[in-house]
Amino acid sequence: MVKAVIFDLDDTLYNELDYVLQGFRNVAEYLGKEYSVDVDEVHERMCKILREQGRGKIFDSICEAYHITAPVKKLVEIYRATKPKLFLYPDAEEVLNKLRQKNMKIGLITDGCSQVQHQKIDALYLNDLMDAVLATDDLGKDEEGNPYCKPNKRVYEFVLEKLQCKPQDAIYIGDNPQKDFVGAKALGMKTLRIVREMGDHMHEQVESEYEADVTIHNLTECMGFL
């Protein structure tokens, strides 16, 4: 019997690109103020690099293109300090409300910089909607010095403990087959992969051990597994 549903955050509950573009805007405005570059032009250039080359050394490329001497570390800090205005996907808002109405336990597990992830969580008011919220960066590192993050089974166990739920009574929903499901499956959790019209992992194909038990295209489909 399903007693809890645990979600990933980025591109599962909201469009992560919304945060990225707002972060870029903050950086562009800083560069415009400090180095007299055209803010809109710099912002569009960042977006173009993201579209064509993906994530990586976007700020390095910008500094090189505009002969800017700002430390890239400073630009990363500005990006991470972004306090975004974000909105849940409509299906995510609908499902979270339905789960609360059914008195289901709700959890969240998200990787990434703790500062950034908590600002996203706050912007989406998820602390008010969920029973257990984990930014894995907050767990620190294991005895071997490796950061706790998905697919480490410990991050799922941590939230399950907070929810007072056994793995076999929980569903985990995410979008990244590289790391979201293998740890959850190893514990005995049911796993669902959400594949949306856009997102970093929508076209990824992986070996069966890394793939979710079920693929869905709208979060409302998860209600059929409760």
Backbone as a chain_set.jsonl record, in Angstrom:
{"seq": "MVKAVIFDLDDTLYNELDYVLQGFRNVAEYLGKEYSVDVDEVHERMCKILREQGRGKIFDSICEAYHITAPVKKLVEIYRATKPKLFLYPDAEEVLNKLRQKNMKIGLITDGCSQVQHQKIDALYLNDLMDAVLATDDLGKDEEGNPYCKPNKRVYEFVLEKLQCKPQDAIYIGDNPQKDFVGAKALGMKTLRIVREMGDHMHEQVESEYEADVTIHNLTECMGFL", "coords": {"N": [[0.831, -1.199, 0.0], [0.633, 2.149, -0.93], [2.021, 4.78, 0.843], [3.471, 7.067, 0.786], [4.739, 9.637, -1.349], [7.554, 10.617, -3.062], [9.393, 13.228, -4.451], [11.602, 14.361, -7.073], [13.122, 17.574, -7.785], [14.072, 19.684, -9.801], [12.947, 20.232, -13.058], [11.057, 18.337, -12.668], [9.065, 19.137, -10.824], [8.936, 21.808, -11.48], [9.966, 24.135, -14.071], [13.267, 24.062, -14.637], [14.786, 25.753, -16.22], [13.708, 28.252, -15.898], [14.787, 29.185, -13.502], [17.506, 29.23, -14.2], [17.657, 31.174, -16.262], [16.908, 33.47, -14.873], [19.003, 33.609, -13.088], [21.114, 34.061, -14.885], [20.336, 36.602, -15.741], [20.754, 38.137, -13.433], [23.536, 37.998, -13.234], [24.257, 39.213, -15.655], [23.284, 41.798, -15.227], [24.932, 42.63, -13.151], [27.418, 42.647, -14.48], [26.863, 44.57, -16.383], [26.644, 46.842, -14.791], [29.16, 47.004, -13.526], [31.022, 46.777, -15.582], [30.145, 48.076, -17.784], [28.852, 46.824, -19.972], [26.446, 45.764, -22.445], [23.502, 44.822, -21.044], [21.282, 43.237, -21.938], [22.358, 42.12, -24.238], [24.5, 40.598, -23.245], [23.098, 38.815, -21.628], [21.568, 37.43, -23.547], [23.634, 36.254, -24.938], [24.668, 34.473, -23.073], [22.473, 32.746, -22.908], [22.498, 31.735, -25.481], [24.93, 30.342, -25.556], [24.312, 28.391, -23.682], [22.246, 27.029, -25.025], [23.624, 26.034, -27.258], [25.986, 24.809, -26.363], [25.524, 23.762, -23.896], [25.615, 23.355, -20.28], [28.4, 24.471, -18.297], [31.309, 26.087, -18.86], [30.166, 28.714, -19.036], [30.278, 31.321, -17.933], [33.014, 31.755, -18.027], [33.378, 31.896, -20.776], [31.933, 34.208, -21.372], [33.375, 36.198, -19.999], [35.769, 36.057, -21.395], [34.938, 36.776, -23.987], [34.113, 39.433, -23.672], [36.273, 40.616, -22.602], [36.518, 40.792, -19.821], [37.553, 41.187, -16.493], [36.574, 40.168, -14.187], [36.515, 37.85, -11.492], [35.584, 34.536, -12.167], [34.52, 33.054, -10.121], [33.227, 34.992, -8.593], [31.084, 35.64, -10.257], [29.723, 33.236, -10.275], [28.925, 33.183, -7.611], [27.111, 35.314, -7.599], [25.19, 34.323, -9.352], [24.304, 32.11, -7.866], [23.18, 33.394, -5.737], [20.776, 34.249, -6.553], [17.434, 35.093, -6.045], [14.778, 33.616, -6.945], [11.738, 33.98, -8.925], [9.436, 31.643, -9.099], [7.305, 29.028, -10.44], [5.215, 26.261, -9.838], [4.802, 23.488, -12.077], [1.621, 23.154, -13.668], [0.457, 20.549, -13.465], [1.96, 19.512, -11.394], [1.281, 21.137, -9.207], [-1.418, 20.435, -9.044], [-1.28, 17.68, -8.426], [0.15, 17.656, -5.98], [-1.675, 18.951, -4.327], [-3.806, 17.113, -4.449], [-2.623, 14.884, -3.264], [-2.238, 15.808, -0.675], [-4.89, 16.106, 0.071], [-5.585, 13.457, 0.199], [-4.255, 12.719, 2.388], [-1.694, 11.721, 2.099], [1.768, 11.07, 2.667], [4.326, 13.345, 1.769], [7.359, 13.889, 0.085], [10.629, 15.312, -0.719], [13.56, 15.157, -2.679], [16.496, 16.622, -3.592], [19.347, 17.3, -5.559], [22.365, 19.297, -5.759], [23.785, 22.638, -5.33], [23.378, 23.704, -2.054], [22.485, 26.292, -1.233], [21.342, 27.314, -3.605], [19.35, 25.383, -4.16], [17.692, 25.548, -1.905], [16.721, 28.119, -2.196], [15.162, 27.838, -4.445], [13.298, 26.001, -3.433], [12.107, 27.565, -1.444], [10.998, 29.582, -3.045], [9.021, 28.188, -4.33], [7.403, 27.476, -2.3], [7.559, 24.984, -1.064], [8.201, 23.916, 1.399], [5.945, 24.304, 2.842], [4.182, 22.618, 1.667], [5.063, 20.046, 1.837], [6.077, 17.104, 3.694], [8.638, 16.272, 4.248], [11.684, 17.572, 3.32], [14.581, 17.475, 1.433], [17.656, 18.792, 0.642], [20.301, 17.424, -0.755], [22.92, 18.248, -0.475], [23.085, 19.249, 2.049], [23.603, 17.123, 3.68], [26.256, 16.666, 3.754], [29.361, 14.858, 3.609], [30.33, 11.4, 3.092], [32.114, 8.78, 4.925], [34.267, 8.337, 3.3], [34.683, 10.687, 2.108], [33.06, 11.366, 0.01], [30.43, 13.237, -1.464], [27.077, 13.152, -0.208], [24.578, 12.257, -2.334], [22.073, 11.711, -4.867], [22.71, 8.756, -6.787], [22.93, 7.602, -4.211], [21.886, 5.408, -1.736], [21.436, 6.273, 0.822], [20.336, 8.862, 0.831], [17.707, 8.524, 0.085], [16.858, 6.849, 2.121], [17.082, 8.593, 4.271], [14.987, 10.477, 3.856], [12.804, 8.742, 3.814], [12.88, 7.86, 6.452], [12.249, 10.249, 7.755], [9.66, 10.501, 6.878], [8.568, 8.36, 8.044], [8.161, 5.898, 6.748], [8.148, 2.79, 5.008], [10.33, 1.522, 2.427], [9.004, -0.051, 0.445], [6.493, 0.957, 0.538], [6.487, 3.335, -0.708], [6.659, 5.751, -3.394], [8.896, 6.952, -5.831], [9.506, 9.807, -7.782], [11.015, 11.154, -10.599], [13.158, 12.807, -13.057], [15.635, 12.263, -14.142], [17.339, 9.726, -15.476], [19.932, 8.93, -15.101], [20.6, 9.074, -12.431], [18.398, 9.181, -10.695], [16.818, 6.867, -10.126], [18.055, 4.325, -9.664], [19.115, 3.989, -7.048], [16.813, 4.253, -5.492], [15.277, 2.105, -6.445], [16.862, -0.009, -5.607], [16.333, -0.071, -2.945], [13.778, -0.939, -2.916], [11.718, 0.703, -3.62], [8.933, 1.92, -5.56], [9.292, 3.296, -8.79], [8.906, 6.171, -10.849], [9.327, 7.741, -13.939], [9.226, 11.002, -15.088], [8.68, 12.377, -18.174], [8.937, 15.221, -19.791], [7.916, 17.839, -22.153], [10.078, 19.471, -22.434], [13.418, 19.685, -21.122], [16.48, 18.744, -19.432], [16.965, 16.002, -19.516], [15.222, 14.632, -21.122], [15.56, 13.116, -23.464], [17.283, 11.086, -22.824], [18.647, 7.821, -22.84], [19.043, 4.865, -21.044], [20.617, 1.993, -19.439], [18.581, -0.771, -18.404], [18.657, -1.179, -15.621], [19.005, 1.311, -14.576], [16.811, 2.701, -15.337], [13.471, 3.919, -14.696], [10.646, 2.187, -13.192], [8.28, 2.777, -14.456], [7.244, 4.962, -17.082], [6.009, 8.234, -17.31], [4.078, 11.012, -18.614], [2.808, 13.117, -17.578], [2.291, 14.42, -14.389], [-0.1, 13.825, -13.134], [-0.684, 11.256, -13.817], [0.523, 9.675, -11.943], [-1.255, 9.287, -9.917], [-2.708, 7.063, -10.458], [-1.282, 4.99, -9.464], [-1.471, 4.851, -6.798]], "CA": [[0.0, 0.0, 0.0], [1.433, 3.361, -1.03], [1.777, 5.737, 1.919], [4.248, 8.283, 0.57], [5.257, 9.942, -2.679], [8.741, 11.459, -2.945], [9.666, 13.837, -5.745], [12.747, 15.172, -7.466], [12.701, 18.967, -7.915], [14.321, 20.356, -11.077], [12.31, 19.667, -14.255], [10.003, 17.418, -12.245], [7.984, 19.937, -10.242], [8.927, 23.118, -12.124], [10.897, 24.23, -15.194], [14.536, 24.558, -14.111], [15.291, 26.827, -17.071], [13.235, 29.52, -15.339], [15.801, 29.631, -12.537], [18.76, 29.485, -14.911], [17.573, 32.446, -16.982], [16.911, 34.543, -13.882], [20.383, 33.688, -12.609], [21.868, 34.732, -15.943], [19.97, 38.017, -15.734], [21.448, 38.766, -12.311], [24.949, 38.119, -13.599], [24.352, 40.207, -16.731], [23.082, 43.125, -14.648], [26.163, 42.954, -12.426], [28.453, 42.98, -15.462], [26.495, 45.839, -16.98], [26.937, 47.909, -13.829], [30.577, 47.079, -13.194], [31.909, 46.782, -16.748], [29.495, 48.877, -18.834], [28.464, 46.031, -21.136], [25.009, 45.763, -22.685], [22.928, 43.753, -20.222], [20.465, 42.339, -22.754], [23.251, 41.399, -25.153], [25.231, 39.593, -22.463], [22.129, 37.794, -21.215], [21.25, 36.608, -24.719], [24.818, 35.46, -25.277], [24.68, 33.348, -22.129], [21.421, 31.811, -23.32], [22.949, 31.106, -26.735], [25.95, 29.361, -25.189], [23.604, 27.288, -23.03], [21.536, 26.257, -26.057], [24.528, 25.403, -28.225], [27.077, 24.061, -25.74], [25.113, 23.206, -22.611], [26.219, 23.963, -19.104], [29.847, 24.308, -18.223], [32.082, 27.309, -18.62], [29.458, 29.83, -19.668], [30.794, 32.594, -17.432], [34.371, 31.889, -18.569], [33.25, 32.327, -22.17], [31.477, 35.598, -21.369], [34.499, 37.04, -19.592], [36.733, 36.077, -22.5], [34.367, 37.491, -25.129], [33.996, 40.868, -23.388], [37.538, 41.053, -21.972], [36.147, 41.138, -18.452], [38.52, 40.636, -15.547], [35.886, 39.7, -12.98], [36.728, 36.43, -11.194], [34.419, 33.707, -12.465], [33.951, 32.675, -8.821], [32.314, 36.056, -8.202], [29.882, 35.511, -11.084], [29.015, 32.052, -9.762], [28.289, 33.591, -6.356], [25.955, 36.145, -7.946], [24.2, 33.39, -9.906], [23.757, 31.287, -6.786], [22.452, 34.254, -4.806], [19.504, 34.62, -7.176], [16.184, 34.762, -5.348], [13.945, 33.544, -8.147], [10.282, 33.896, -8.916], [9.19, 30.372, -9.767], [5.951, 28.493, -10.348], [5.07, 24.826, -10.086], [4.04, 23.056, -13.243], [0.215, 22.972, -13.286], [0.18, 19.177, -13.032], [2.616, 19.323, -10.1], [0.431, 21.775, -8.198], [-2.633, 19.629, -8.917], [-0.971, 16.418, -7.751], [0.497, 17.923, -4.588], [-2.929, 19.228, -3.621], [-4.565, 15.865, -4.335], [-1.953, 14.028, -2.288], [-2.543, 16.344, 0.647], [-6.289, 15.784, 0.343], [-5.647, 12.03, 0.503], [-3.43, 12.526, 3.581], [-0.476, 11.001, 1.761], [3.021, 11.707, 3.023], [4.981, 13.891, 0.584], [8.76, 14.226, 0.317], [11.421, 15.887, -1.807], [15.009, 14.945, -2.654], [17.091, 17.379, -4.69], [20.79, 17.495, -5.555], [22.815, 20.612, -6.192], [24.236, 23.587, -4.319], [22.345, 23.871, -1.033], [21.954, 27.651, -1.293], [20.491, 27.425, -4.789], [18.182, 24.518, -4.054], [16.786, 26.068, -0.882], [16.047, 29.305, -2.734], [14.107, 27.302, -5.307], [12.288, 25.417, -2.543], [11.387, 28.679, -0.824], [10.221, 30.285, -4.073], [7.882, 27.34, -4.681], [6.658, 27.237, -1.053], [7.463, 23.536, -0.895], [8.249, 23.558, 2.822], [4.567, 24.33, 3.345], [3.39, 21.601, 0.988], [5.65, 18.722, 1.986], [6.36, 16.629, 5.045], [10.088, 16.113, 4.391], [12.395, 18.2, 2.202], [16.026, 17.266, 1.571], [18.681, 19.193, -0.321], [21.302, 16.434, -0.354], [24.143, 18.961, -0.122], [23.055, 19.493, 3.493], [24.041, 15.926, 4.402], [27.71, 16.628, 3.808], [30.078, 13.784, 2.928], [30.423, 10.133, 3.807], [33.407, 8.524, 5.562], [35.305, 8.349, 2.28], [34.79, 12.033, 1.572], [32.18, 11.558, -1.137], [29.197, 13.928, -1.07], [25.828, 12.409, -0.279], [23.67, 12.726, -3.382], [21.518, 10.6, -5.646], [21.777, 7.697, -6.374], [23.262, 7.004, -2.922], [20.672, 4.956, -1.056], [21.253, 6.969, 2.092], [19.487, 10.055, 0.711], [16.321, 8.043, 0.078], [16.588, 6.358, 3.468], [16.926, 9.762, 5.141], [13.638, 11.018, 3.694], [11.867, 7.709, 4.256], [12.862, 7.903, 7.918], [11.499, 11.449, 8.132], [8.248, 10.257, 6.561], [8.173, 7.154, 8.784], [7.587, 5.045, 5.695], [9.005, 1.733, 4.489], [10.58, 1.713, 0.99], [7.996, -0.716, -0.391], [5.247, 1.711, 0.621], [6.748, 4.674, -1.24], [6.925, 5.967, -4.819], [9.813, 8.057, -6.12], [9.266, 10.351, -9.12], [12.057, 12.071, -11.044], [13.301, 12.939, -14.513], [17.001, 11.985, -14.575], [17.596, 8.29, -15.336], [21.318, 8.662, -14.739], [20.82, 8.991, -10.985], [17.201, 9.269, -9.858], [16.025, 5.669, -9.836], [18.764, 3.098, -9.303], [19.192, 3.888, -5.593], [15.458, 4.033, -4.977], [14.882, 0.736, -6.797], [17.642, -0.938, -4.783], [15.686, -0.135, -1.636], [12.457, -1.534, -3.06], [10.708, 1.72, -3.9], [8.367, 2.028, -6.896], [9.871, 4.486, -9.403], [8.254, 6.711, -12.038], [10.09, 8.766, -14.645], [8.418, 11.993, -15.785], [9.317, 12.877, -19.388], [8.177, 16.386, -20.225], [8.21, 18.321, -23.49], [11.41, 20.056, -22.409], [14.185, 19.333, -19.938], [17.828, 18.281, -19.746], [17.104, 14.54, -19.595], [14.045, 14.068, -21.777], [15.902, 12.17, -24.536], [18.306, 10.149, -22.374], [18.372, 6.39, -22.811], [19.99, 4.216, -20.142], [20.4, 0.572, -19.225], [17.333, -1.017, -17.673], [18.829, -1.08, -14.174], [18.949, 2.728, -14.203], [15.533, 3.279, -15.755], [12.364, 3.788, -13.751], [9.707, 1.097, -13.459], [7.21, 3.282, -15.324], [7.433, 6.301, -17.644], [4.78, 9.013, -17.434], [4.288, 12.293, -19.296], [2.08, 14.104, -16.794], [2.327, 13.929, -13.019], [-1.393, 13.314, -12.697], [-0.688, 9.818, -14.056], [0.995, 8.954, -10.757], [-2.382, 8.994, -9.018], [-3.19, 5.724, -10.776], [-0.431, 3.994, -8.813], [-1.652, 4.948, -5.349]], "C": [[0.866, 1.25, 0.0], [1.026, 4.338, 0.069], [2.482, 7.059, 1.698], [4.678, 8.403, -0.882], [6.392, 10.953, -2.518], [9.134, 11.943, -4.338], [11.103, 14.347, -5.851], [12.227, 16.596, -7.617], [12.829, 19.504, -9.343], [13.761, 19.57, -12.262], [11.322, 18.546, -13.939], [8.805, 18.204, -11.733], [7.864, 21.325, -10.864], [9.972, 23.105, -13.232], [12.207, 24.86, -14.716], [15.095, 25.716, -14.934], [14.854, 28.193, -16.551], [14.237, 30.067, -14.324], [17.075, 30.046, -13.259], [18.74, 30.863, -15.578], [17.544, 33.628, -16.025], [18.304, 34.718, -13.27], [21.277, 34.391, -13.611], [21.593, 36.235, -15.932], [20.68, 38.757, -14.595], [22.92, 38.992, -12.621], [25.132, 39.195, -14.657], [24.202, 41.62, -16.175], [24.306, 43.562, -13.834], [27.259, 43.38, -13.397], [28.151, 44.307, -16.149], [26.862, 47.008, -16.085], [28.431, 48.09, -13.629], [31.491, 47.247, -14.404], [31.279, 47.456, -17.97], [29.226, 48.093, -20.115], [26.945, 46.075, -21.266], [24.376, 44.551, -21.996], [22.149, 42.749, -21.06], [21.326, 41.504, -23.694], [23.995, 40.281, -24.431], [24.294, 38.458, -22.05], [21.809, 36.867, -22.377], [22.43, 35.734, -25.106], [24.944, 34.265, -24.341], [23.668, 32.286, -22.54], [21.831, 31.048, -24.572], [23.995, 30.035, -26.449], [25.294, 28.142, -24.543], [22.919, 26.403, -24.062], [22.486, 25.441, -26.924], [25.571, 24.495, -27.585], [26.698, 23.396, -24.42], [25.811, 23.901, -21.462], [27.709, 23.698, -19.077], [30.492, 25.635, -17.928], [31.457, 28.511, -19.314], [30.044, 31.159, -19.217], [32.233, 32.824, -17.905], [34.309, 32.433, -19.991], [32.838, 33.788, -22.265], [32.623, 36.54, -21.018], [35.528, 37.155, -20.71], [36.215, 36.923, -23.664], [34.344, 38.999, -24.912], [35.23, 41.432, -22.681], [37.285, 41.567, -20.553], [37.094, 40.444, -17.481], [37.881, 40.127, -14.26], [36.195, 38.228, -12.732], [35.446, 35.641, -11.479], [33.736, 33.273, -11.17], [32.941, 33.711, -8.346], [31.006, 35.943, -8.976], [29.051, 34.312, -10.643], [28.286, 32.403, -8.472], [27.036, 34.419, -6.62], [24.831, 35.274, -8.49], [23.517, 32.615, -8.782], [22.954, 32.1, -5.777], [21.089, 34.675, -5.345], [18.323, 34.17, -6.326], [15.094, 34.776, -6.419], [12.451, 33.669, -7.877], [9.931, 32.68, -9.756], [7.754, 29.92, -9.544], [5.988, 26.987, -10.608], [4.429, 24.587, -11.442], [2.581, 22.862, -12.806], [-0.101, 21.563, -12.803], [0.819, 18.882, -11.675], [1.772, 19.929, -8.983], [-0.829, 20.948, -7.956], [-2.364, 18.359, -8.115], [-0.633, 16.643, -6.282], [-0.758, 18.202, -3.762], [-3.756, 17.961, -3.423], [-3.95, 14.931, -3.306], [-2.231, 14.507, -0.866], [-3.987, 16.023, 1.043], [-6.462, 14.316, 0.744], [-4.83, 11.68, 1.753], [-2.214, 11.638, 3.321], [0.731, 11.78, 2.268], [3.715, 12.159, 1.728], [6.401, 14.292, 0.935], [9.439, 14.772, -0.914], [12.885, 15.549, -1.595], [15.598, 15.68, -3.851], [18.592, 17.532, -4.497], [21.113, 18.925, -5.971], [23.256, 21.466, -5.019], [23.11, 23.882, -3.337], [21.694, 25.246, -1.087], [20.959, 27.801, -2.429], [19.211, 26.623, -4.605], [17.19, 25.029, -3.01], [16.063, 27.321, -1.374], [14.944, 28.905, -3.705], [12.948, 26.765, -4.453], [11.442, 26.511, -1.899], [10.488, 29.386, -1.828], [8.96, 29.518, -4.447], [7.027, 26.971, -3.466], [6.525, 25.746, -0.733], [7.571, 23.102, 0.557], [6.857, 23.532, 3.429], [3.731, 23.185, 2.789], [3.855, 20.18, 1.283], [5.975, 18.398, 3.431], [7.852, 16.442, 5.302], [10.763, 16.648, 3.142], [13.892, 18.045, 2.43], [16.776, 17.832, 0.376], [19.907, 18.37, 0.071], [22.63, 17.064, 0.036], [24.236, 19.192, 1.382], [23.557, 18.302, 4.306], [25.555, 15.815, 4.499], [28.297, 15.45, 3.048], [30.129, 12.525, 3.77], [31.84, 9.944, 4.355], [34.556, 8.558, 4.569], [35.448, 9.722, 1.622], [33.941, 12.305, 0.356], [30.895, 12.25, -0.702], [27.995, 13.001, -1.165], [24.944, 13.049, -1.351], [23.1, 11.501, -4.081], [22.593, 10.074, -6.601], [22.114, 7.0, -5.051], [21.984, 6.649, -2.16], [20.392, 5.738, 0.222], [20.321, 8.172, 1.972], [18.013, 9.67, 0.69], [15.929, 7.553, 1.464], [16.33, 7.512, 4.434], [15.498, 10.305, 5.075], [12.588, 10.004, 4.121], [11.75, 7.686, 5.779], [12.05, 9.102, 8.406], [10.001, 11.251, 7.92], [7.685, 9.072, 7.342], [7.473, 6.167, 7.837], [8.602, 4.005, 5.247], [9.184, 1.933, 2.98], [9.493, 1.125, 0.097], [6.65, -0.002, -0.378], [5.385, 3.117, 0.021], [6.995, 4.644, -2.748], [7.91, 7.121, -4.942], [9.617, 8.495, -7.569], [10.358, 11.361, -9.463], [12.161, 12.089, -12.55], [14.659, 12.498, -15.036], [17.338, 10.51, -14.393], [19.036, 7.956, -14.974], [21.477, 8.451, -13.231], [19.558, 8.886, -10.141], [16.682, 7.932, -9.34], [16.792, 4.468, -9.308], [18.857, 2.916, -7.792], [17.846, 3.595, -4.969], [15.0, 2.602, -5.242], [15.602, -0.279, -5.92], [17.037, -1.097, -3.394], [14.308, -0.791, -1.693], [11.347, -0.531, -3.299], [10.187, 1.575, -5.326], [8.89, 3.319, -7.506], [9.125, 4.859, -10.681], [9.141, 7.79, -12.639], [9.138, 9.698, -15.383], [9.226, 12.518, -16.98], [8.445, 14.005, -19.931], [8.589, 16.811, -21.627], [9.577, 18.99, -23.567], [12.089, 19.714, -21.093], [15.515, 18.73, -20.338], [17.9, 16.786, -20.041], [16.005, 13.861, -20.401], [14.376, 13.016, -22.838], [16.887, 11.09, -24.09], [17.801, 8.712, -22.353], [19.446, 5.721, -21.953], [19.695, 2.724, -20.06], [19.221, 0.375, -18.275], [17.488, -0.863, -16.165], [18.741, 0.37, -13.683], [17.606, 3.371, -14.53], [14.463, 3.049, -14.692], [11.47, 2.61, -14.133], [8.679, 1.506, -14.507], [7.59, 4.672, -15.833], [6.078, 6.98, -17.766], [5.104, 10.339, -18.114], [3.518, 13.427, -18.631], [2.005, 13.572, -15.37], [0.989, 13.389, -12.525], [-1.501, 11.809, -12.908], [-0.252, 9.037, -12.833], [-0.136, 8.568, -9.822], [-2.94, 7.604, -9.269], [-2.388, 4.633, -10.112], [-0.575, 4.026, -7.298], [-2.605, 3.871, -4.836]], "O": [[1.746, 1.391, 0.85], [-0.147, 4.681, 0.212], [2.149, 8.06, 2.333], [4.944, 7.407, -1.554], [6.213, 12.01, -1.914], [9.197, 11.158, -5.283], [11.728, 14.713, -4.855], [11.016, 16.814, -7.582], [11.826, 19.749, -10.013], [14.068, 18.391, -12.44], [10.814, 17.885, -14.845], [7.671, 17.97, -12.152], [6.807, 21.951, -10.784], [10.772, 22.174, -13.325], [12.251, 26.055, -14.423], [15.803, 26.569, -14.399], [15.557, 29.185, -16.746], [14.503, 31.269, -14.292], [17.653, 31.092, -12.962], [19.701, 31.625, -15.466], [18.098, 34.683, -16.333], [18.726, 35.835, -12.973], [22.105, 35.222, -13.237], [22.509, 37.041, -16.095], [21.152, 39.879, -14.781], [23.478, 40.044, -12.309], [26.058, 40.001, -14.57], [24.908, 42.535, -16.599], [24.666, 44.739, -13.837], [27.951, 44.369, -13.156], [29.06, 45.075, -16.46], [27.335, 48.041, -16.56], [28.915, 49.221, -13.57], [32.592, 47.786, -14.288], [31.836, 47.403, -19.066], [29.356, 48.631, -21.214], [26.243, 46.389, -20.304], [24.68, 43.405, -22.327], [22.333, 41.541, -20.911], [21.052, 40.325, -23.918], [24.106, 39.164, -24.936], [24.659, 37.284, -22.118], [21.782, 35.648, -22.209], [22.249, 34.601, -25.552], [25.289, 33.166, -24.776], [23.959, 31.09, -22.525], [21.544, 29.858, -24.706], [23.953, 28.95, -27.028], [25.672, 27.003, -24.82], [22.999, 25.177, -23.988], [22.191, 24.301, -27.281], [25.995, 23.514, -28.196], [27.446, 22.576, -23.889], [26.504, 24.902, -21.644], [28.208, 22.804, -19.759], [30.258, 26.239, -16.881], [32.113, 29.227, -20.071], [30.283, 32.037, -20.046], [32.626, 33.963, -18.156], [35.082, 33.314, -20.366], [33.324, 34.523, -23.125], [32.813, 37.564, -21.673], [36.089, 38.227, -20.94], [36.968, 37.696, -24.256], [34.533, 39.764, -25.858], [35.23, 42.574, -22.222], [37.773, 42.624, -20.153], [37.398, 39.261, -17.632], [38.584, 39.701, -13.344], [36.143, 37.429, -13.666], [34.357, 36.045, -11.072], [32.513, 33.139, -11.125], [31.915, 33.358, -7.763], [29.932, 36.132, -8.405], [27.822, 34.368, -10.639], [27.153, 31.969, -8.261], [26.019, 34.247, -5.948], [23.665, 35.458, -8.139], [22.293, 32.487, -8.759], [22.136, 31.545, -5.043], [20.339, 35.378, -4.667], [18.231, 33.005, -5.939], [14.556, 35.832, -6.752], [11.98, 33.487, -6.754], [10.106, 32.684, -10.974], [7.079, 30.353, -8.61], [6.705, 26.512, -11.489], [3.612, 25.385, -11.902], [2.336, 22.443, -11.674], [-0.845, 21.393, -11.837], [0.284, 18.094, -10.895], [1.574, 19.308, -7.939], [-1.26, 20.778, -6.815], [-3.139, 18.006, -7.225], [-1.09, 15.887, -5.425], [-0.878, 17.737, -2.628], [-4.34, 17.756, -2.358], [-4.666, 14.262, -2.56], [-2.435, 13.697, 0.039], [-4.269, 15.708, 2.2], [-7.354, 13.971, 1.519], [-4.721, 10.514, 2.132], [-1.764, 10.903, 4.199], [0.714, 13.011, 2.293], [3.693, 11.448, 0.722], [6.637, 14.949, 1.949], [8.899, 14.706, -2.018], [13.397, 15.639, -0.479], [15.241, 15.396, -4.994], [19.054, 17.855, -3.403], [20.257, 19.659, -6.464], [23.121, 21.072, -3.861], [22.013, 24.265, -3.743], [20.471, 25.352, -0.995], [19.869, 28.344, -2.248], [18.116, 27.122, -4.863], [15.979, 24.948, -3.214], [14.913, 27.557, -1.003], [13.907, 29.564, -3.775], [11.779, 27.042, -4.722], [10.219, 26.399, -1.818], [9.355, 29.749, -1.51], [7.953, 30.112, -4.833], [6.045, 26.24, -3.592], [5.508, 25.304, -0.2], [7.084, 22.031, 0.916], [6.61, 22.828, 4.409], [2.703, 22.821, 3.36], [3.135, 19.219, 1.014], [6.127, 19.283, 4.272], [8.285, 16.452, 6.454], [10.448, 16.224, 2.03], [14.413, 18.428, 3.477], [16.564, 17.409, -0.761], [20.49, 18.603, 1.131], [23.39, 16.472, 0.802], [25.332, 19.317, 1.929], [23.897, 18.447, 5.48], [26.078, 14.978, 5.234], [27.806, 15.08, 1.982], [29.99, 12.567, 4.993], [32.669, 10.849, 4.259], [35.702, 8.785, 4.957], [36.237, 9.894, 0.694], [34.075, 13.355, -0.273], [30.323, 11.888, 0.326], [27.899, 12.175, -2.072], [24.612, 14.231, -1.276], [23.594, 10.387, -3.903], [23.327, 10.875, -7.179], [21.619, 5.9, -4.803], [21.111, 7.495, -1.967], [19.243, 5.85, 0.649], [19.588, 8.476, 2.913], [17.169, 10.397, 1.213], [14.817, 7.802, 1.931], [15.466, 7.421, 5.307], [14.875, 10.561, 6.105], [11.583, 10.374, 4.729], [10.661, 7.513, 6.326], [11.265, 8.99, 9.347], [9.18, 11.763, 8.681], [6.482, 8.809, 7.31], [6.369, 5.686, 8.095], [9.789, 4.309, 5.12], [8.286, 2.458, 2.32], [9.106, 1.738, -0.898], [5.769, -0.312, -1.18], [4.522, 3.975, 0.212], [7.472, 3.651, -3.298], [7.785, 8.135, -4.256], [9.567, 7.663, -8.475], [10.597, 12.307, -8.711], [11.357, 11.467, -13.246], [14.835, 12.367, -16.248], [17.599, 10.076, -13.27], [19.332, 6.827, -14.583], [22.38, 7.735, -12.797], [19.644, 8.53, -8.965], [16.158, 7.866, -8.228], [16.226, 3.663, -8.569], [18.696, 1.8, -7.299], [17.739, 2.796, -4.039], [14.408, 1.961, -4.373], [15.021, -1.293, -5.533], [17.209, -2.13, -2.746], [13.738, -1.153, -0.664], [10.168, -0.868, -3.194], [10.928, 1.147, -6.21], [8.934, 4.342, -6.823], [8.76, 3.999, -11.483], [9.648, 8.654, -11.924], [8.337, 9.251, -16.204], [10.327, 13.04, -16.807], [7.358, 13.77, -20.46], [9.494, 16.227, -22.221], [10.172, 19.068, -24.643], [11.429, 19.481, -20.08], [15.668, 18.254, -21.463], [18.806, 16.345, -20.748], [15.875, 12.638, -20.362], [13.571, 12.12, -23.09], [17.289, 10.258, -24.904], [16.688, 8.428, -21.91], [20.634, 5.991, -22.128], [18.666, 2.251, -20.544], [18.91, 1.24, -17.456], [16.541, -0.456, -15.492], [18.439, 0.619, -12.516], [17.304, 4.464, -14.05], [14.542, 2.111, -13.898], [11.531, 2.105, -15.253], [8.26, 0.697, -15.335], [8.187, 5.464, -15.103], [5.117, 6.388, -18.259], [6.265, 10.741, -18.181], [3.578, 14.571, -19.081], [1.691, 12.4, -15.163], [0.952, 12.582, -11.596], [-2.314, 11.15, -12.259], [-0.608, 7.868, -12.686], [-0.002, 7.638, -9.027], [-3.576, 7.024, -8.39], [-2.764, 3.463, -10.181], [0.128, 3.301, -6.593], [-2.873, 3.804, -3.636]]}, "num_chains": 1, "name": "protein.A"}
